[in-house]
């Protein structure tokens, strides 16, 4: 059966590539995904899904089967912007095939995963592998702006509760089982403005925030290390200030912190460390704020959340991982590398918040995510589709 699944994936290869190029040609930035969602909905309907809907946040959700076991495959369908166009050798939305790859913005991160999922759904239906399962294929929105917000809505409002979610973010065709979490914070200090010709009359907020920033740099060096996920990190990524003019001492200043959380680090522990850094800088009065996300989806809905994205790991001895390895080896005739993402995914909510097991496998290499001249190998697209279908077959055994 596994060879038949792989052969069927190969027979669909041209369709997989065509669908991926269709999606790439539709710019779909966070909160602006409507047209690509409609494209995916049309493709799901054409593939004979049992049900297809677009929820109030704008996620497109296709369903196959009506069995008691619930499994989901997820791909976010928004992309980052193109960036500096001089770094691209072609129009980022001019999807094309060259050197055995599909080129264009989103081919790796992560419309390629969506294309492979749709092909997997066709294979599953061809071989009637959905018996005993309810399978969801989710094209999720706003992930680039706010990891996991889409799945907060799916779990809390759509009331879909899978026993396993396969995340199709790029893994270079390896199996991933976790990644560090993330926390966005701001640190703000107040000053007293005065004329810049006599700065001693005031209290310079930039000097205060600079001392704190230097303590944050030191904090990074002493953060926790995990054997699997690696070291936690913290970085000052933006600096702001206010003041009456360029000739005046600034009366407030703040910094934005990107905090990556390894295993064992939490929102509370991260805030406590920044508080200590402020004290070491001599400014215990500094205000620390965890930021919130409250942008409007393309549907018009605002679904606010705190910008805390918990760390998650699926254990190395997980039964889900054993099944995934078996499906991979039987289908692709090689052993996968078991690893982790460097970046963050919707797993922060699915597993990090709701403790639903997650595994990851996706076409493309994450080093090309958000980069110019983005491209994913066609072979990856086909093999990923075969793996997703084979995983369902293996779960039946």
C-alpha positions in Angstrom: 0.0 0.0 0.0 2.8 2.4 0.9 4.4 2.1 -2.6 0.9 2.6 -4.1 0.5 5.8 -2.1 3.9 7.1 -3.2 3.1 6.2 -6.8 -0.3 8.0 -6.6 1.4 11.1 -5.2 3.8 11.1 -8.1 0.9 10.8 -10.5 -0.6 14.0 -9.0 2.7 15.9 -9.1 1.6 18.2 -11.9 -1.6 19.0 -10.1 0.3 19.7 -6.9 2.6 22.1 -8.7 -0.2 23.8 -10.5 -2.1 24.4 -7.3 0.9 25.8 -5.5 1.6 28.2 -8.3 -2.1 29.3 -8.3 -1.7 30.2 -4.6 1.7 31.9 -5.0 0.2 34.2 -7.7 -2.3 35.5 -5.1 -0.5 37.8 -2.6 -1.8 36.8 0.8 -0.3 38.9 3.6 -1.6 38.6 7.2 -5.1 40.0 7.5 -5.3 40.1 3.7 -5.8 36.4 2.8 -9.4 36.5 1.4 -8.6 35.7 -2.2 -6.2 32.8 -1.5 -8.7 31.4 1.0 -11.3 31.4 -1.7 -8.9 29.7 -4.1 -8.2 26.9 -1.6 -11.9 26.5 -0.9 -12.6 26.1 -4.6 -9.8 23.5 -4.8 -11.1 21.5 -1.8 -14.6 21.4 -3.3 -13.2 20.3 -6.7 -11.3 17.5 -4.8 -14.5 16.2 -3.4 -14.2 17.1 0.3 -17.2 16.1 2.3 -17.5 19.6 3.7 -15.7 22.9 3.3 -16.3 26.1 5.3 -14.7 29.4 6.0 -15.0 30.4 9.7 -15.6 33.8 11.1 -11.9 34.5 11.5 -11.3 33.5 7.8 -9.7 30.1 8.2 -10.7 27.6 5.5 -11.5 24.2 6.9 -12.0 21.1 4.7 -13.3 17.8 6.2 -13.1 14.2 4.9 -14.8 11.3 6.7 -17.0 11.0 9.7 -15.3 8.5 11.9 -14.6 8.9 15.7 -10.8 9.5 15.4 -10.1 13.1 14.6 -6.8 14.1 13.0 -5.9 17.5 11.5 -3.4 18.8 9.0 -2.5 22.5 9.2 -0.9 25.0 6.8 -1.0 28.8 7.4 -1.7 30.5 4.1 -0.5 34.0 4.8 3.0 35.1 3.9 5.4 37.9 4.8 5.9 40.8 2.4 8.6 40.7 -0.3 11.1 43.0 1.3 13.8 44.7 -0.8 12.9 43.9 -4.4 16.5 44.4 -5.5 17.3 41.1 -3.7 14.9 39.1 -5.9 15.8 37.8 -9.3 12.2 37.7 -10.3 8.7 39.0 -9.4 8.0 37.2 -6.1 4.5 36.4 -7.2 5.5 35.2 -10.7 5.3 31.5 -9.7 7.3 29.3 -12.0 9.2 26.0 -12.2 13.0 25.9 -12.7 15.7 23.4 -11.7 13.2 21.0 -10.2 11.7 23.6 -7.9 8.7 25.9 -7.6 9.8 29.5 -7.1 7.9 32.4 -5.5 6.9 34.0 -2.2 5.3 31.4 0.0 6.5 28.3 -1.7 8.4 27.3 1.4 6.6 29.3 4.1 4.2 27.8 3.6 1.8 27.4 0.7 3.9 24.4 -0.3 2.5 22.5 2.8 -1.0 23.5 1.7 -0.5 22.1 -1.8 0.9 18.8 -0.4 -2.1 18.5 2.0 -4.6 18.8 -0.8 -2.8 16.1 -2.8 -2.8 13.9 0.3 -6.5 14.4 0.7 -7.0 13.2 -2.9 -4.9 10.1 -2.2 -6.8 9.4 1.0 -10.1 9.5 -0.9 -8.7 7.4 -3.8 -7.8 4.6 -1.4 -10.7 5.2 1.0 -8.2 5.6 3.9 -10.6 7.9 5.8 -12.7 5.0 7.1 -12.8 5.4 10.9 -11.5 9.0 10.8 -12.7 12.6 10.6 -9.8 14.4 8.9 -9.5 18.2 8.9 -7.4 20.1 6.5 -7.0 23.7 7.7 -5.7 26.7 5.7 -5.2 29.1 8.6 -4.8 32.9 8.6 -2.7 35.6 10.4 0.0 33.2 11.6 2.8 35.5 10.4 1.4 38.3 12.5 0.3 36.2 15.5 1.3 32.5 15.8 -1.6 30.3 16.8 -4.3 32.9 16.9 -6.1 31.0 14.1 -6.0 27.8 16.2 -7.3 29.6 19.3 -10.3 30.3 17.2 -10.6 26.8 15.7 -10.3 25.2 19.2 -12.4 27.7 21.2 -15.0 28.7 18.7 -15.2 26.1 15.9 -15.0 23.4 18.6 -12.7 21.2 16.6 -10.6 19.0 19.0 -8.2 16.7 17.1 -6.2 14.0 18.9 -3.2 14.9 16.7 -2.3 17.8 14.5 0.3 17.5 11.7 1.9 20.9 11.1 3.1 21.3 7.5 5.6 24.1 8.0 8.9 23.5 6.2 11.1 20.8 7.8 13.3 19.9 4.8 11.3 16.7 4.8 12.3 15.6 8.3 10.0 15.1 11.2 10.0 17.9 13.8 8.6 17.5 17.3 8.8 21.0 18.9 10.3 24.4 19.1 10.9 27.2 21.5 8.1 29.5 22.6 8.0 33.3 22.3 7.0 36.3 24.4 6.8 40.0 23.2 7.4 42.6 25.9 8.0 46.3 26.2 10.0 48.1 28.9 9.2 51.8 29.4 10.8 54.5 31.6 9.8 58.0 32.3 12.1 61.1 32.3 11.8 64.8 32.7 12.2 67.1 29.7 14.2 70.3 29.7 16.2 72.3 27.2 19.0 70.3 25.6 21.4 73.2 26.3 21.2 72.4 30.0 20.5 68.6 30.3 21.3 68.6 34.0 18.0 70.3 34.6 16.1 67.2 33.3 16.1 63.4 33.6 17.0 61.8 30.2 14.8 58.8 29.5 17.1 57.6 26.7 20.0 57.2 29.1 17.8 55.2 31.5 16.5 52.8 28.8 20.0 52.4 27.4 21.3 51.1 30.8 18.4 48.7 30.8 19.1 47.6 27.3 22.8 46.8 28.2 21.5 44.7 31.2 19.2 42.8 28.7 22.3 42.0 26.6 23.9 40.5 29.7 20.7 38.6 30.6 20.8 36.8 27.2 24.1 35.2 28.1 22.8 33.6 31.3 19.5 32.2 30.1 18.5 28.6 30.5 19.7 25.8 28.1 17.7 22.7 27.1 19.4 19.6 25.6 16.8 19.4 22.8 15.5 22.9 22.2 18.7 24.8 22.9 19.1 28.1 24.7 16.5 30.7 25.5 17.2 34.1 24.1 16.3 37.8 24.5 17.0 40.6 22.2 16.2 44.3 22.1 14.6 44.8 18.6 13.1 48.3 18.7 13.7 51.5 20.6 11.3 54.4 20.9 11.3 57.8 22.7 9.2 60.9 23.1 10.3 64.5 23.8 9.3 68.0 23.0 11.9 68.5 20.3 15.4 67.5 19.0 16.7 70.3 21.3 15.1 68.8 24.4 15.9 66.0 26.9 13.5 63.0 26.1 10.7 62.5 28.6 10.0 58.8 27.9 11.6 55.9 26.2 10.8 52.2 25.7 12.3 49.1 24.1 10.7 46.1 22.5 12.0 42.7 23.5 11.8 39.5 21.5 12.1 36.7 24.1 12.5 33.1 22.9 11.6 30.6 25.6 13.3 27.2 25.9 11.8 24.3 27.8 11.1 25.2 31.4 10.9 29.0 30.8 7.5 30.6 31.2 5.9 34.0 30.9 6.3 34.5 34.6 9.9 33.6 34.7 10.8 35.8 31.7 9.1 38.8 33.2 10.9 38.3 36.5 14.3 38.2 34.7 13.6 41.5 32.9 12.5 43.0 36.2 15.8 42.0 37.7 17.6 43.5 34.7 15.9 46.8 35.3 16.9 46.7 39.0 20.5 45.9 38.1 20.4 48.9 35.7 19.3 51.1 38.6 15.8 51.6 37.4 13.4 49.4 39.3 10.6 51.8 38.5 10.6 50.7 34.8 7.2 49.4 33.6 7.2 45.9 31.9 4.3 45.1 29.7 3.4 41.9 27.8 1.9 43.1 24.5 -1.4 42.1 22.9 -2.5 41.4 19.4 -5.9 42.9 18.3 -5.7 43.3 14.5 -8.8 42.9 12.3 -9.0 39.8 10.2 -10.0 40.1 6.6 -13.5 39.1 7.7 -13.8 42.1 10.0 -13.5 40.1 13.2 -11.1 41.2 16.0 -10.1 38.3 18.2 -7.6 39.7 20.7 -4.8 37.6 22.4 -1.8 38.2 24.6 1.5 37.8 22.7 2.7 34.9 24.8 3.3 31.8 22.7 4.2 28.8 25.0 7.1 26.4 24.3 6.1 22.9 23.3 7.7 19.5 22.8 6.3 16.1 21.8 8.3 13.5 23.8 10.9 11.5 22.0 9.2 8.3 23.1 5.7 9.4 21.9 3.6 6.7 20.3 2.6 9.4 17.7 6.3 9.8 16.8 6.8 6.1 16.4 3.8 5.9 14.0 5.1 8.8 12.0 8.6 7.3 11.7 7.1 4.0 10.5 4.9 5.7 7.9 7.9 7.7 6.7 10.2 4.7 6.4 7.7 2.5 4.7 6.8 5.2 2.2 10.1 6.9 1.4 12.5 4.0 2.1 14.8 6.0 4.4 14.9 7.2 8.0 13.9 10.7 8.9 15.9 13.1 11.0 14.0 13.9 14.2 14.5 17.6 15.0 12.9 20.9 15.9 12.1 24.3 14.2 14.2 27.4 14.9 11.2 29.6 14.3 7.7 29.4 15.8 4.5 27.8 14.5 0.8 27.3 15.3 2.0 24.5 17.7 2.3 27.2 20.4 -1.4 27.1 20.8 -2.3 23.6 19.7 0.3 21.9 21.9 1.7 24.7 24.0 -1.7 26.0 25.3 -4.1 23.1 24.7 -1.7 20.1 25.1 -2.9 18.4 21.9 0.0 16.4 20.4 1.7 17.9 17.3 4.2 16.6 14.8 5.7 18.5 11.9 6.7 17.6 8.4 6.7 19.9 5.4 8.2 20.6 2.0 11.0 23.1 1.7 13.9 24.1 4.0 13.1 26.7 6.7 16.4 28.6 6.0 14.6 29.9 2.9 11.5 31.1 4.8 11.1 34.9 4.6 14.1 35.0 2.3 14.4 36.4 -1.3 14.2 33.9 -4.2 12.2 31.5 -2.1 11.8 28.1 -3.7 10.8 24.5 -2.7 11.8 21.3 -4.4 9.0 19.5 -6.4 10.2 16.2 -5.0 9.5 17.5 -1.5 5.9 18.4 -2.4 5.3 14.9 -3.7 6.9 13.1 -0.8 5.1 15.2 1.8 1.8 14.4 0.2 2.6 10.7 0.3 3.7 10.9 3.9 0.5 12.6 5.0 -1.6 9.9 3.4 0.6 7.1 4.6 0.4 8.4 8.2 -3.4 7.9 8.1 -2.9 4.4 6.7 -0.4 3.6 9.5 -2.8 4.9 12.1 -5.3 2.3 10.9 -3.0 -0.6 11.7 
